Amino acid sequence: MASALRAALLGSSRDRSLPWIRLVAPPLCFAVAFAAYAVGVFAIAGGVIFVPFDAAALGVAVALGLAYRRDGLLFAWLTVYAALLGYSAVFHFLGLSGRSLAERATAFLSPDGLVFLGVEALVFGTVAWVVGTLAAATVERVRDRRESAGPTARGE
């Protein structure tokens, strides 16, 4: 049971190529989301924003890729959280003009905002991880069936 939980949280296979991707993905998602919002590639919708769509979509897409590689749920959560945090950094540091840097940092690091982003990351990251893991399992099953069917089933 403990090994299954560990595999779900941290990933199942350690012998695959490029194991460092799971560690680079969260900071890269933060940087891409921050830069994309800062230069206007991602749009900030008007009004009250509970879920920044572009940041969430970026985090979910990368988390799907990590899950497809059999990386763990923890990395999916961190990746989505980092992308959402990138949006939050732009909003607080670039969008709150007229306030001091200390006030902007205080608003950015407020526990209620960080926890809210964490809840969003748990939900979106879990969904992305489940979909990515199911996609990987489906592809693996199809490959196994094709290999076990032999050359006649493939039309050779």
C-alpha positions as CSV (number, residue, x, y, z in Angstrom):
1,M,0.0,0.0,0.0
2,A,2.8,2.4,0.9
3,S,4.6,1.7,-2.4
4,A,1.4,2.3,-4.4
5,L,0.8,5.6,-2.6
6,R,4.5,6.6,-3.2
7,A,4.2,5.6,-6.9
8,A,1.0,7.7,-7.3
9,L,2.5,10.8,-5.6
10,L,6.1,10.6,-7.0
11,G,5.8,8.6,-10.1
12,S,6.0,4.9,-11.0
13,S,9.1,4.6,-13.2
14,R,12.5,5.9,-12.4
15,D,14.4,4.4,-15.3
16,R,12.9,6.5,-18.1
17,S,14.8,9.2,-20.0
18,L,14.9,12.8,-18.9
19,P,14.0,12.5,-15.2
20,W,14.8,16.1,-14.5
21,I,11.8,17.3,-16.5
22,R,9.6,16.9,-13.5
23,L,11.8,19.2,-11.5
24,V,12.1,21.8,-14.2
25,A,8.4,21.9,-15.2
26,P,7.0,23.9,-12.2
27,P,9.5,26.8,-12.3
28,L,9.3,26.9,-16.1
29,C,5.5,27.1,-15.9
30,F,5.8,30.0,-13.5
31,A,8.2,31.8,-15.7
32,V,6.1,31.2,-18.9
33,A,2.8,32.3,-17.3
34,F,4.5,35.4,-15.8
35,A,6.1,36.4,-19.0
36,A,3.0,35.6,-21.1
37,Y,0.7,37.7,-18.9
38,A,3.4,40.5,-18.6
39,V,3.8,40.9,-22.4
40,G,0.1,40.4,-23.2
41,V,0.2,37.0,-24.8
42,F,-2.2,35.8,-22.1
43,A,-5.2,38.1,-21.5
44,I,-6.4,39.2,-18.1
45,A,-10.2,39.1,-18.2
46,G,-12.0,42.0,-16.5
47,G,-13.9,41.8,-13.3
48,V,-13.4,39.3,-10.5
49,I,-11.2,36.5,-11.7
50,F,-11.4,33.3,-9.7
51,V,-9.6,31.0,-12.2
52,P,-7.2,32.6,-14.6
53,F,-8.0,30.5,-17.6
54,D,-4.7,30.8,-19.5
55,A,-2.5,30.0,-16.5
56,A,-4.7,27.1,-15.6
57,A,-4.7,25.8,-19.1
58,L,-0.9,26.0,-19.3
59,G,-0.5,24.2,-16.0
60,V,-3.0,21.5,-16.9
61,A,-1.4,20.9,-20.3
62,V,2.1,20.5,-18.7
63,A,0.6,18.3,-15.9
64,L,-1.0,16.1,-18.5
65,G,2.3,15.6,-20.2
66,L,4.0,14.8,-16.9
67,A,1.2,12.3,-16.0
68,Y,1.6,10.7,-19.5
69,R,5.3,10.2,-18.7
70,R,4.2,8.5,-15.5
71,D,5.3,11.3,-13.2
72,G,3.5,11.6,-10.0
73,L,0.5,13.5,-8.7
74,L,2.7,15.7,-6.7
75,F,4.4,17.1,-9.8
76,A,1.0,17.7,-11.5
77,W,-0.1,19.7,-8.4
78,L,3.2,21.7,-8.3
79,T,3.1,22.4,-12.0
80,V,-0.5,23.8,-12.0
81,Y,0.2,25.7,-8.8
82,A,3.3,27.3,-10.3
83,A,1.4,28.4,-13.4
84,L,-1.4,30.0,-11.3
85,L,1.2,31.6,-9.1
86,G,2.8,33.1,-12.2
87,Y,-0.5,34.9,-12.9
88,S,-0.8,36.0,-9.3
89,A,2.7,37.5,-9.4
90,V,1.8,39.5,-12.5
91,F,-1.4,40.7,-10.9
92,H,0.2,41.7,-7.6
93,F,3.5,43.1,-8.8
94,L,2.7,44.6,-12.1
95,G,-1.1,45.2,-11.8
96,L,-1.3,47.0,-8.4
97,S,0.3,50.3,-9.3
98,G,0.4,53.0,-6.7
99,R,1.4,50.7,-3.9
100,S,4.8,50.1,-2.4
101,L,6.8,47.0,-3.2
102,A,6.2,45.8,0.4
103,E,2.5,46.2,0.0
104,R,2.6,44.3,-3.2
105,A,4.7,41.5,-1.7
106,T,2.4,41.3,1.3
107,A,-0.7,41.0,-1.0
108,F,1.1,38.3,-3.1
109,L,2.1,36.3,-0.1
110,S,-1.2,36.5,1.7
111,P,-2.2,33.1,3.0
112,D,-5.8,33.2,1.8
113,G,-4.7,33.8,-1.8
114,L,-2.0,31.2,-1.7
115,V,-4.4,28.6,-0.2
116,F,-7.0,29.5,-2.8
117,L,-4.5,28.9,-5.6
118,G,-3.5,25.7,-3.8
119,V,-7.1,24.4,-3.9
120,E,-7.4,25.2,-7.6
121,A,-4.1,23.5,-8.2
122,L,-5.2,20.4,-6.3
123,V,-8.4,20.2,-8.4
124,F,-7.0,20.9,-11.8
125,G,-3.8,19.0,-11.2
126,T,-5.7,15.9,-10.1
127,V,-7.9,16.0,-13.1
128,A,-4.9,16.4,-15.4
129,W,-3.0,13.6,-13.7
130,V,-6.0,11.2,-14.0
131,V,-6.5,12.0,-17.7
132,G,-2.8,11.8,-18.5
133,T,-2.4,8.5,-16.6
134,L,-5.4,7.0,-18.2
135,A,-4.1,8.1,-21.6
136,A,-0.7,6.5,-21.0
137,A,-2.4,3.3,-19.8
138,T,-4.6,3.2,-22.9
139,V,-1.7,3.7,-25.3
140,E,0.3,1.0,-23.5
141,R,-2.6,-1.4,-23.8
142,V,-3.1,-0.7,-27.5
143,R,0.7,-1.2,-28.1
144,D,0.6,-4.5,-26.2
145,R,-2.4,-5.7,-28.2
146,R,-0.7,-4.8,-31.5
147,E,2.5,-6.6,-30.5
148,S,0.7,-9.7,-29.2
149,A,-1.6,-9.9,-32.3
150,G,1.3,-10.6,-34.6
151,P,2.0,-9.6,-38.2
152,T,-1.3,-10.9,-39.6
153,A,-3.4,-8.5,-37.5
154,R,-1.4,-5.5,-38.6
155,G,-1.9,-6.4,-42.3
156,E,1.7,-7.4,-43.0
